[in-house]
C-alpha cells in the first residue's frame, strides 16, 4: 500500500470518531428539510458549499481561467457572461511563483477595467512541505476572510509521490479533503483536472478527464474546455451540472489574459484528429428528421428520443442539430421546440 501523501486527509488523520448519535445521523422527514437555497457563487452553475471541476487539455490556459474566475467572483463581475456572487476568495496556489501570480492577476484586472486584485487572497504553496495538518489552519483563514469560494490549483500536486491518479481510492481521499473544506468553511471549491491523452471529440464531455472516474462522479459542477476546429485559441465549453438546468454549450476564444465568448462559432465543431481512410459518418441530419417527424420537441426531449433510438452521442446530436439548422431542414420555434421544415 502507498504511504499517506502530503496535503490531504486520510481516515487515520481525520478527527476522532464522532458521538454515537450525532444530530446529522438522525432521520428527518422531508418536510423538516430547509427550503433556503445556498448562494449561487456562479449563477446557474455553482452553489456555495459545492465543488466545481474545470477540465481541459494540456496548455489550454486552465490556470488563467481559474484565476479569472477567482477575480470575477471576488469583485462581483461577470465570468464568461455568468453572473457571480461577490465574496472574498482564497486561492491555494501550488504552482506559480509569487511575482507570476501577481503579474497575471494585474493583467486580468487591467483587462476587466475594474475591480481589485486584493479581493483575492493567495496562499502560496509551491515547494512547501504541505501536509494534512495544515488544512485546519487553512480552514481558519478561509473563515476569517469570510470567503465563500476557495480555488485550488493544480490538483495533481495533492497526490504526492505515493498516489496514483488512476486509483479510485487515492482520488477519493483528495475529494474527501475538499468535502471536509466545504463542511468546515461553507465555501465552494473550484479546482482543475487535465484531459486524458488522445482525441477528445468522440467522447462524452464527462468522460474526457484523465485518471479515475471519481473526479467526474464526485464534482457537483463539471466544466469541460475542449479544443475547437477554429484553432488552438478557441475552446468549446460544455457543462454537466448536478443541481441546475442544462447550460447550452458555447465557445470561448483566448485573448490574453481572458477568454471571451465567441457567438459566431458552432460549439459542436470540435477539433478532430487527422482522418484515416474515407469511412462515411455513422449518422446524418436525415436521422434527426426521421425521429422528429411531425412532432414538436424541446431540445432535451428531442435528444433523449434520438439517443434512445440510435445510441447517438450528445456531441453528434448537437452537431447535426446545427447542420440541420444551417441547411434549412430544422427550425427552432419561439416556444423553444424543434420542427422539421420539410414536414410542414
Secondary structure, 3 states (H helix, E strand, C coil): CCCCCCCCCCHHHCCCCCCCCCHHHCCCCHHHCCCCCCCEEECCCEECCCEEEEEECCCCCHHHHHHHHHHHHHHCCCECCECECCCCEEEEECCCCHHHHHHHHHHHHHHHCCCCHHHEEEEECCCCCCCHHHHHHHHHHHHHHCCCEEEEECHHHHCCCCCCCCCHHHHHHHHHHHHHHHHHHCCEEEEEEEECCCCCCCCCHHHCECCCCHHHHHCCEEEEEEEECCEEEEEEEEEEECCCCCCCCEEEEEECCEEEECCCCCCCCECCCCCCCCCCCCCCHHHHHHHHCCCCEEHHHHHHHHHHHHCCCHHHHHHHHHHHHHCCCEEECCCCEEEEHHHC
